[in-house]
Amino acid sequence: MSYHLIRVAVYLIVFAACFWALSGLDMAKVLRQGQVLKAQVLLFLLAAALAYPIGCLLLILMNIGAE
């Protein structure tokens, strides 16, 4: 049970860190003006796409991800 809680906690922490880091990017240069919702969705998807492999790597390095 604690194994699953550790995995969820690692993924959530890594997702928050990725979201925070990506929020520093200037999305106005990538998207057109007035596309705020699209920029937020893009930011969320990019953070999720980065968080999963980074979380897996951290779990493997901590020897928790190896099943």
C-alpha positions, 0 to 999 in steps of 0.5 A: 500500500505504501508503495502506491502512495510513494509512487503517486506522491513522486508523480504529483511532486514532479508534475508540480515542479514541471508545471512550475518550470514550464510556467516561466516560458513565454507562451505568447511567442508560441501562440496567437494573441487571445489564446489563453485557454489553449496556452493553459491546456498546452502548459498542462499537457507539456507538464504531464508529458514531462512528469511521467518519464522523470517520475519513472526515472526517479522511482527507478533511481530510488529502487522503488519503480522496479517491480 
